[in-house]
Amino acid sequence: MSIITISRGPFSGGKAVAEHLGVRLGCPVLSREQVLHQAASDYGISERELADSLNQPPPFWQQVLGKRLAYVKCVTAVLLDHVRQGNLVYHGHVGHLLLAGVPHVLRVRVIASLEQRLRAAMERGGLDRGQAIAHIQQVDQERSRWAQVLYGVNWNDPAQYDVIVNLERVTITAACETLARMCELDVSSPTDASRKQLEDISL
């Protein structure tokens, strides 16, 4: 069983790596956006409200997360349902934190240079350079704050990941081959104990 989480900032190439890796491994690929859509449907939540709540960090004065924490639990439950079904490549900015209690997860971070991200934002997002810089900086800051507030960790800390792929240095194909090989070497193979942990967390 290969459970891989790919953490990625906006326009960093993480989605492309996830999709190519899914084809390489012959397993399903699940995005953060798909999980949000299913969570909204399953739990009767407005998808826009759910997305806004998770995209925007709580204000600095808010000590009790309340509804935001409940929404995170809904999203986690949906993701765990998919993980329990078997092999999966999930790409989203805090997948490794949502599955923090599951030992047999290969935690991957995909990064790219700012120039690469800006080009992608301008080409695919239709933004000018100034808008692209502002968007990338804002989203990166929001995600860093979410990880700090909710989990007490630094999203950018390399220790949060098993492997970091820099797309400025390697191609998507090379990155996928490396990650696939790691799966073949049973780097994060499940054990009876880890499967039990997954079931307990899901329950």
C-alpha positions as CSV (number, residue, x, y, z in Angstrom):
1,M,0.0,0.0,0.0
2,S,1.4,3.4,-1.0
3,I,-0.1,6.5,0.7
4,I,1.7,9.6,-0.5
5,T,0.9,13.1,0.5
6,I,2.3,15.9,-1.7
7,S,2.4,19.3,0.0
8,R,2.6,22.2,-2.5
9,G,2.3,25.9,-2.6
10,P,0.3,27.6,-5.4
11,F,1.8,27.2,-8.8
12,S,4.7,25.1,-7.5
13,G,4.1,22.1,-9.7
14,G,2.9,19.7,-7.0
15,K,-0.4,19.0,-8.8
16,A,1.6,17.9,-12.0
17,V,3.9,15.7,-9.9
18,A,0.9,14.1,-8.2
19,E,-0.9,13.4,-11.4
20,H,2.1,11.9,-13.1
21,L,3.0,9.8,-10.1
22,G,-0.6,8.4,-10.0
23,V,-0.2,7.2,-13.5
24,R,3.3,5.8,-12.8
25,L,2.0,3.9,-9.8
26,G,-1.4,3.1,-11.2
27,C,-3.2,4.4,-8.2
28,P,-5.9,7.1,-7.6
29,V,-5.0,10.8,-7.3
30,L,-7.0,13.0,-4.9
31,S,-6.8,16.7,-4.7
32,R,-7.6,19.1,-1.8
33,E,-10.3,20.6,-3.9
34,Q,-12.0,17.2,-4.4
35,V,-11.9,16.5,-0.7
36,L,-13.4,19.9,0.1
37,H,-16.2,19.2,-2.4
38,Q,-17.0,15.8,-0.9
39,A,-16.8,17.0,2.7
40,A,-19.3,19.8,1.9
41,S,-21.6,17.3,0.3
42,D,-21.3,14.6,3.0
43,Y,-21.7,17.0,5.9
44,G,-24.2,19.5,4.5
45,I,-21.8,22.4,4.6
46,S,-21.6,25.2,2.1
47,E,-18.6,24.4,-0.1
48,R,-17.7,28.1,-0.3
49,E,-17.9,28.6,3.5
50,L,-15.8,25.4,4.0
51,A,-13.2,26.5,1.5
52,D,-13.0,30.1,2.9
53,S,-12.7,28.8,6.4
54,L,-9.8,26.6,5.5
55,N,-8.1,29.0,3.1
56,Q,-8.1,31.9,5.5
57,P,-6.3,31.6,8.8
58,P,-8.2,32.7,11.9
59,P,-7.5,36.2,13.1
60,F,-4.7,36.5,15.7
61,W,-7.1,37.3,18.5
62,Q,-9.3,34.2,18.0
63,Q,-8.2,31.7,20.6
64,V,-11.0,29.2,20.1
65,L,-11.1,27.7,16.6
66,G,-14.7,26.4,17.0
67,K,-16.3,26.0,13.6
68,R,-13.0,26.0,11.8
69,L,-11.7,23.0,13.8
70,A,-15.0,21.2,13.1
71,Y,-14.5,21.8,9.4
72,V,-11.0,20.4,9.6
73,K,-12.3,17.3,11.2
74,C,-14.9,16.8,8.4
75,V,-12.1,17.2,5.8
76,T,-9.9,14.8,7.7
77,A,-12.7,12.2,7.9
78,V,-13.2,12.3,4.1
79,L,-9.5,12.0,3.4
80,L,-9.2,9.0,5.8
81,D,-12.0,7.2,4.1
82,H,-10.0,7.4,0.8
83,V,-6.8,6.3,2.6
84,R,-8.5,3.2,4.0
85,Q,-9.4,2.1,0.5
86,G,-5.7,1.5,-0.4
87,N,-3.1,3.2,-2.6
88,L,-3.5,6.9,-2.9
89,V,-1.6,10.0,-4.0
90,Y,-3.1,13.1,-2.3
91,H,-2.0,16.6,-3.1
92,G,-2.8,19.5,-0.9
93,H,-0.9,21.9,1.4
94,V,-1.3,20.1,4.7
95,G,-2.1,16.5,3.8
96,H,0.8,15.2,5.8
97,L,-0.6,17.0,8.9
98,L,-4.2,15.8,8.4
99,L,-2.7,12.2,8.3
100,A,-0.1,12.9,11.0
101,G,-1.2,9.9,13.1
102,V,-0.9,7.4,10.2
103,P,2.7,6.0,10.2
104,H,2.7,4.5,6.6
105,V,2.6,7.8,4.7
106,L,5.3,9.1,2.5
107,R,5.4,12.8,3.1
108,V,6.6,14.8,0.1
109,R,7.0,18.5,-0.3
110,V,7.3,19.9,-3.9
111,I,8.9,23.3,-4.3
112,A,10.0,25.5,-7.2
113,S,11.8,28.8,-7.6
114,L,9.8,32.0,-7.3
115,E,10.4,32.7,-11.0
116,Q,9.0,29.3,-12.0
117,R,5.9,29.9,-9.9
118,L,5.4,33.4,-11.2
119,R,5.6,32.2,-14.8
120,A,3.0,29.5,-14.0
121,A,0.7,32.0,-12.3
122,M,0.9,34.4,-15.2
123,E,0.4,31.7,-17.9
124,R,-2.2,29.5,-16.2
125,G,-3.8,32.0,-13.8
126,G,-4.0,35.0,-16.2
127,L,-2.3,37.3,-13.7
128,D,0.2,40.0,-14.4
129,R,3.6,39.9,-12.5
130,G,2.5,42.1,-9.7
131,Q,-0.7,40.2,-9.1
132,A,1.2,36.9,-9.3
133,I,3.7,38.0,-6.6
134,A,0.9,39.2,-4.3
135,H,-1.2,36.0,-4.8
136,I,1.7,33.6,-4.1
137,Q,2.9,35.5,-1.1
138,Q,-0.6,35.8,0.4
139,V,-1.4,32.1,0.0
140,D,2.0,31.0,1.3
141,Q,1.5,33.2,4.4
142,E,-2.0,32.0,5.0
143,R,-1.0,28.3,4.8
144,S,2.0,28.9,7.1
145,R,-0.2,30.6,9.6
146,W,-2.8,27.7,9.4
147,A,-0.1,25.1,10.1
148,Q,1.2,27.1,13.0
149,V,-2.2,27.8,14.6
150,L,-3.8,24.4,14.1
151,Y,-0.8,22.1,14.5
152,G,1.9,24.2,16.1
153,V,4.4,23.4,13.3
154,N,6.3,25.4,10.7
155,W,4.9,24.4,7.3
156,N,8.3,25.1,5.7
157,D,10.4,23.0,8.2
158,P,12.1,20.3,6.2
159,A,11.7,18.0,9.2
160,Q,8.0,17.8,8.4
161,Y,8.7,15.8,5.2
162,D,10.4,12.6,4.2
163,V,11.6,14.0,0.9
164,I,11.6,17.4,-0.7
165,V,11.6,17.7,-4.5
166,N,12.9,20.9,-6.0
167,L,11.5,21.3,-9.5
168,E,14.1,23.9,-10.3
169,R,16.7,21.1,-10.1
170,V,14.8,18.1,-11.4
171,T,12.1,17.4,-14.0
172,I,8.7,16.1,-13.1
173,T,9.5,12.8,-14.7
174,A,12.6,12.4,-12.7
175,A,10.8,13.4,-9.5
176,C,8.1,10.8,-10.2
177,E,10.6,8.0,-10.9
178,T,12.4,8.8,-7.6
179,L,9.2,8.7,-5.6
180,A,7.9,5.6,-7.3
181,R,11.2,3.9,-6.6
182,M,10.9,4.8,-2.9
183,C,7.5,3.2,-2.8
184,E,8.9,0.1,-4.5
185,L,11.6,-0.1,-1.7
186,D,8.8,-0.2,0.9
187,V,10.0,3.0,2.5
188,S,6.6,3.6,4.0
189,S,5.0,0.1,3.9
190,P,2.1,-0.5,6.3
191,T,2.4,-2.8,9.2
192,D,-0.3,-4.5,11.3
193,A,0.3,-1.8,13.9
194,S,0.1,1.1,11.5
195,R,-3.1,-0.3,9.9
196,K,-4.6,-0.5,13.4
197,Q,-3.6,3.1,14.0
198,L,-5.3,4.1,10.8
199,E,-8.5,2.3,11.8
200,D,-8.5,3.8,15.3
201,I,-8.0,7.3,13.9
202,S,-10.8,6.8,11.4
203,L,-13.1,5.6,14.1
